[in-house]
């Protein structure tokens, strides 16, 4: 490890795909912040692409190419290659300020007991509602859910202990839900995970959480997730969710939910 690496306190782990993805990173104009480095895990399943000159010139950028596909695989690759004490999981269309990045370091120093801290992101097009108080993710307030771009952690606490399930997320078995499974597994493994109501990044694009949760693929994914996170109470939870749903009949809702459980068993997801 060289002297520059030793001075890095925080790495922003940016996951991207293809030529369009790397262009979005260039257009984000990430701030140059002392003690902060950007580690890009760049999937190129269709063949190699040259690194843009704008990124080649930046000493605070490291780019790792991979011919794999799947967001979970990409995020795990970024985590495996992370070297800084603290890391942020993010996407190629999230922008940051210097103050937000430095605040992540500060909050981890203020909360040495926390292995993982989630924040909140700003969005003018797709605003998300958050609680106003700090809480442990072991018991979350009603309606709260985690988006991947809100997750930060102490790198050595996560490595070789928790990873993103390769069956969840785009280009995988289930469409989305990777952050739900990741946080659940982190908490179950004994890691201390908390939420702090500070802003970290701006994201003015749709996320998995913004999409129609009444679509069959969303219900199938939910069934698989709840089979893992609520092993003994998922039937009751399924009935409650089905009753609240206004788009599908109870029969069709439960049918999709159970299909997710079947897929989880068939593909040995957990």
C-alpha positions as CSV (number, residue, x, y, z in Angstrom):
1,X,0.0,0.0,0.0
2,X,1.5,3.4,-1.0
3,X,1.4,6.6,0.9
4,X,-1.6,7.9,-1.1
5,X,-3.6,4.8,-0.2
6,X,-2.8,5.2,3.5
7,X,-4.2,8.7,3.4
8,X,-7.6,7.6,2.0
9,X,-10.3,7.4,4.7
10,X,-13.3,7.0,2.4
11,X,-13.9,5.2,-0.9
12,X,-17.0,5.8,-3.0
13,X,-17.7,2.5,-4.7
14,X,-19.4,3.3,-8.0
15,X,-20.9,0.4,-9.9
16,X,-21.6,0.9,-13.6
17,X,-22.3,-1.0,-16.8
18,X,-21.1,-0.4,-20.3
19,X,-20.0,2.7,-22.2
20,X,-23.2,4.7,-21.2
21,X,-22.5,4.1,-17.6
22,X,-18.9,5.4,-17.6
23,X,-20.1,8.5,-19.4
24,X,-22.6,9.2,-16.6
25,X,-19.7,9.0,-14.2
26,X,-17.8,11.6,-16.2
27,X,-20.9,13.9,-16.4
28,X,-21.4,13.7,-12.6
29,X,-18.2,15.8,-12.0
30,X,-17.5,14.2,-8.6
31,X,-15.7,16.6,-6.3
32,X,-12.0,16.2,-5.6
33,X,-11.9,15.8,-1.8
34,X,-8.8,15.1,0.3
35,X,-8.8,11.6,1.8
36,X,-11.6,10.5,-0.6
37,X,-11.2,8.1,-3.5
38,X,-13.6,6.9,-6.1
39,X,-13.4,3.2,-6.9
40,X,-15.3,2.3,-10.1
41,X,-16.4,-1.3,-10.7
42,X,-17.1,-1.3,-14.4
43,X,-18.9,-4.2,-16.0
44,X,-18.2,-4.7,-19.8
45,X,-19.9,-8.0,-20.8
46,X,-19.9,-7.0,-24.5
47,X,-16.2,-6.2,-24.9
48,X,-13.6,-3.7,-23.7
49,X,-14.1,0.1,-23.8
50,X,-11.4,2.7,-23.4
51,X,-11.4,4.6,-20.1
52,X,-12.4,8.2,-20.7
53,X,-9.5,10.8,-20.7
54,X,-11.4,12.8,-18.0
55,X,-11.1,9.9,-15.6
56,X,-7.6,8.9,-16.6
57,X,-6.4,12.3,-15.5
58,X,-7.9,12.1,-12.0
59,X,-5.6,10.6,-9.4
60,X,-8.5,10.1,-7.1
61,X,-10.2,7.6,-9.4
62,X,-9.5,3.8,-9.6
63,X,-11.2,1.8,-12.3
64,X,-11.6,-2.0,-12.3
65,X,-13.0,-3.6,-15.4
66,X,-15.0,-6.9,-15.4
67,X,-16.7,-8.9,-18.1
68,X,-19.4,-10.0,-15.7
69,X,-23.1,-8.9,-15.5
70,X,-25.5,-8.4,-12.6
71,X,-25.6,-5.6,-10.1
72,X,-25.0,-7.8,-7.0
73,X,-21.9,-9.3,-8.6
74,X,-20.7,-5.7,-9.5
75,X,-21.3,-4.5,-5.9
76,X,-19.5,-7.4,-4.4
77,X,-16.6,-6.9,-6.8
78,X,-16.3,-3.2,-5.6
79,X,-16.4,-4.3,-1.9
80,X,-13.8,-7.0,-2.5
81,X,-11.5,-4.4,-4.0
82,X,-12.1,-1.7,-1.4
83,X,-9.1,-0.7,0.7
84,X,-10.3,2.4,2.6
85,X,-11.5,2.1,6.2
86,X,-15.0,3.4,5.2
87,X,-16.9,2.9,2.0
88,X,-20.1,4.1,0.3
89,X,-22.1,1.9,-2.1
90,X,-23.4,3.9,-5.0
91,X,-24.5,4.0,-8.7
92,X,-23.2,6.0,-11.7
93,X,-26.0,8.6,-11.6
94,X,-25.6,9.8,-8.0
95,X,-23.9,13.2,-7.4
96,X,-22.2,14.4,-4.1
97,X,-20.9,17.5,-2.5
98,X,-17.6,17.7,-0.6
99,X,-19.5,18.3,2.6
100,X,-21.6,15.2,2.3
101,X,-18.6,13.0,1.7
102,X,-16.7,14.4,4.7
103,X,-19.8,14.0,6.8
104,X,-19.8,10.3,6.2
105,X,-16.3,10.0,7.7
106,X,-17.3,12.3,10.6
107,X,-20.5,10.2,11.4
108,X,-18.5,7.0,11.4
109,X,-16.0,8.6,13.8
110,X,-18.9,9.9,16.0
111,X,-20.5,6.4,16.0
112,X,-17.5,4.0,16.4
113,X,-20.0,1.3,17.5
114,X,-21.7,1.3,14.1
115,X,-20.5,-1.1,11.5
116,X,-22.9,0.1,8.9
117,X,-24.7,3.5,8.6
118,X,-27.5,4.4,6.2
119,X,-28.2,8.0,5.2
120,X,-30.9,9.7,3.1
121,X,-30.5,11.0,-0.5
122,X,-32.1,14.1,-2.0
123,X,-34.2,14.0,-5.1
124,X,-36.3,16.7,-6.7
125,X,-38.0,14.3,-9.1
126,X,-38.5,11.3,-6.9
127,X,-38.5,12.5,-3.3
128,X,-38.3,9.9,-0.6
129,X,-39.7,10.3,3.0
130,X,-37.5,9.5,5.9
131,X,-37.8,9.4,9.7
132,X,-36.3,12.3,11.6
133,X,-34.5,10.3,14.3
134,X,-31.5,8.0,14.5
135,X,-32.4,4.3,15.0
136,X,-31.0,0.8,14.8
137,X,-31.9,-1.1,11.7
138,X,-32.7,-4.1,13.8
139,X,-36.1,-2.5,14.4
140,X,-37.1,0.0,11.7
141,X,-40.1,2.4,11.7
142,X,-43.1,1.5,9.6
143,X,-42.7,2.4,6.0
144,X,-38.9,2.8,6.1
145,X,-36.8,0.9,3.5
146,X,-33.2,1.1,2.5
147,X,-31.9,2.1,-1.0
148,X,-28.5,0.8,-1.9
149,X,-27.1,4.3,-2.5
150,X,-27.8,5.2,1.1
151,X,-25.5,2.4,2.5
152,X,-22.1,3.2,4.0
153,X,-19.9,0.8,6.1
154,X,-16.6,0.1,7.8
155,X,-15.0,-2.0,5.1
156,X,-13.3,-4.6,7.2
157,X,-16.5,-5.3,9.1
158,X,-18.3,-6.2,5.9
159,X,-15.6,-8.0,3.9
160,X,-15.9,-11.8,4.1
161,X,-19.0,-11.5,6.3
162,X,-21.8,-10.0,4.3
163,X,-22.2,-9.8,0.5
164,X,-25.0,-8.9,-2.0
165,X,-27.0,-11.9,-3.0
166,X,-26.4,-12.6,-6.7
167,X,-30.0,-13.6,-7.3
168,X,-31.4,-10.1,-6.5
169,X,-31.2,-7.0,-8.7
170,X,-31.1,-6.2,-12.4
171,X,-30.0,-9.0,-14.8
172,X,-30.6,-11.6,-12.1
173,X,-33.4,-14.0,-10.9
174,X,-35.4,-11.4,-9.0
175,X,-35.9,-7.8,-10.1
176,X,-34.7,-5.7,-7.1
177,X,-34.6,-6.4,-3.4
178,X,-30.8,-6.7,-3.1
179,X,-30.6,-4.0,-0.5
180,X,-33.3,-5.6,1.7
181,X,-31.5,-8.9,1.8
182,X,-28.1,-7.3,2.3
183,X,-29.3,-5.3,5.3
184,X,-31.2,-8.2,6.8
185,X,-28.1,-10.4,6.5
186,X,-25.9,-7.7,8.0
187,X,-28.1,-7.4,11.0
188,X,-28.5,-11.2,11.4
189,X,-24.7,-11.6,11.3
190,X,-24.4,-9.4,14.4
191,X,-23.3,-6.2,12.8
192,X,-24.5,-2.9,14.3
193,X,-26.5,-1.0,11.6
194,X,-28.0,2.4,12.2
195,X,-29.8,5.1,10.2
196,X,-28.8,8.8,10.5
197,X,-31.1,11.4,9.0
198,X,-28.3,13.3,7.2
199,X,-28.3,13.8,3.4
200,X,-25.8,11.9,1.3
201,X,-26.0,12.5,-2.4
202,X,-28.5,13.6,-5.0
203,X,-30.3,11.1,-7.2
204,X,-32.9,12.5,-9.7
205,X,-33.7,9.2,-11.4
206,X,-36.1,6.4,-10.6
207,X,-35.0,3.7,-8.2
208,X,-36.3,0.2,-7.5
209,X,-38.4,1.5,-4.7
210,X,-40.1,4.0,-6.9
211,X,-41.4,1.4,-9.3
212,X,-44.8,-0.2,-9.4
213,X,-44.9,-2.7,-6.5
214,X,-48.1,-4.3,-7.8
215,X,-46.4,-5.7,-10.9
216,X,-46.1,-9.6,-10.8
217,X,-42.3,-9.5,-10.9
218,X,-42.3,-7.1,-7.9
219,X,-44.6,-9.4,-5.9
220,X,-42.6,-12.5,-6.9
221,X,-39.5,-10.7,-5.6
222,X,-41.2,-9.7,-2.4
223,X,-42.3,-13.4,-1.8
224,X,-38.6,-14.5,-2.1
225,X,-37.4,-11.8,0.2
226,X,-40.1,-12.4,2.9
227,X,-39.3,-16.1,2.7
228,X,-35.8,-15.2,3.8
229,X,-36.5,-12.4,6.2
230,X,-39.7,-13.7,7.8
231,X,-39.2,-17.5,7.7
232,X,-42.2,-18.4,9.9
233,X,-44.6,-15.5,9.5
234,X,-44.6,-15.0,5.7
235,X,-48.0,-16.7,5.1
236,X,-49.7,-14.2,7.5
237,X,-47.8,-11.2,6.0
238,X,-48.7,-12.4,2.5
239,X,-52.4,-12.4,3.3
240,X,-52.1,-8.9,4.8
241,X,-50.3,-7.5,1.8
242,X,-52.8,-9.3,-0.6
243,X,-55.7,-7.7,1.3
244,X,-54.3,-4.2,1.0
245,X,-53.5,-4.6,-2.7
246,X,-56.1,-2.9,-5.0
247,X,-54.7,-4.0,-8.4
248,X,-54.8,-7.8,-8.1
249,X,-57.2,-10.3,-6.7
250,X,-56.1,-12.0,-3.5
251,X,-55.7,-15.2,-5.4
252,X,-53.4,-13.7,-8.1
253,X,-51.4,-11.8,-5.5
254,X,-50.8,-14.9,-3.4
255,X,-50.1,-16.9,-6.5
256,X,-47.2,-14.5,-7.5
257,X,-45.9,-14.3,-3.9
258,X,-45.7,-18.1,-3.7
259,X,-44.1,-18.3,-7.1
260,X,-41.3,-16.2,-5.6
261,X,-40.9,-18.7,-2.8
262,X,-40.8,-21.6,-5.2
263,X,-38.1,-19.9,-7.3
264,X,-36.0,-19.2,-4.2
265,X,-36.2,-22.9,-3.3
266,X,-35.6,-24.2,-6.8
267,X,-32.6,-21.9,-7.4
268,X,-31.2,-22.4,-3.9
269,X,-31.1,-18.6,-3.4
270,X,-30.4,-18.6,0.3
